[in-house]
């Protein structure tokens, strides 16, 4: 999930976020539909409580060839609206945004929610392409997707792998990013620093990362039942107050049946620990990322207060990496899967970032 260097204690709960009103964002050249009233702070999304089956799908789904992938994605909102690209993490999928997408669409945005490589309906175009999940490769997938869809600039918003990916695009290709929402702050990985041990309590929280470094972990990920049980356990551990039901988990778990899922997940975590090689064609980008590049685009960072990976300090540990217009808030009673647990708060962050 997040970069171990940003996490210095096993648990760090912060203060609650202040409530903000949902004002409409700037519209595109052609007027978008009038926005209905936004949900009140703390209210559930339009589908009802986030832990119930509620809203089960998106307005539209599609496939597009982009770079080395045939990318599956969901879309909502007017085709001529300002674009928001929402990026999921592990072990999640596009349904982390199933309530966020219609809320943003109602505010006039065109919302794009892609399955990351190895997830859902996203497939590699060639069997010969390495099943590589290093951070530069995943970030370039997003740039290729934007190119394929004719999107010059977008608000990027993500959590977990999605935060890292959005951070990288904002840092290396800022001309493509209008604004950024990054859950858990600055997550760009420095593999060399990952070799330094953390406090025992912190290392304990990362148990699955070390499990994936073993052959036992790889075999577990290749077994459908063991894979689902492991992913569900992660959901329960990192979102202790989220009362999701079986239908919500199973809806997402379908994305784990992608034939490349085990290889992508295992490579991602082994690469980040320095236990697996990346591709040399990404070396130059990884060198730039290892230098911890600053992010100058307008940014809102969100810390989930009940996420065991959230570091103490209310975002102060990564504040230096954001040099442009900036807001930060901590959501006291929300876990790791912030957009699905608190969709209205996530939507407010997108609108605020776009106004900075």
Secondary structure, DSSP 4 states (H G I P E B T S, - for coil): ---GGG--SS----PPPPP---PPPPP-SSPPPPPPPPPPTT--BTTB-TTSS-S---SEEEEEEETTEEEEEEEES-TTSPEEEEE--TT--GGGGTTHHHHHHHTT-EEEEEPPTTSTT-EES-TTS-----HHHHHHHHHHHHHHTT-S-EEEEESTHHHHHHHHHHHH-GGGEEEEEEETS-----HHHHTS---HHHHHHTHHHHHHTSHHHHHHHHSHHHHHHHHHHHHHHH-TT----HHHHHHHHGGGGSTTHHHHHHHHHHHHTT-S---GGGHHHHHHHHT---B-SEEEEEEETT-TTPPSSTTTTTGGGB-SSEEEEEETT--S-HHHHSHHHHHHHHHHHHH-
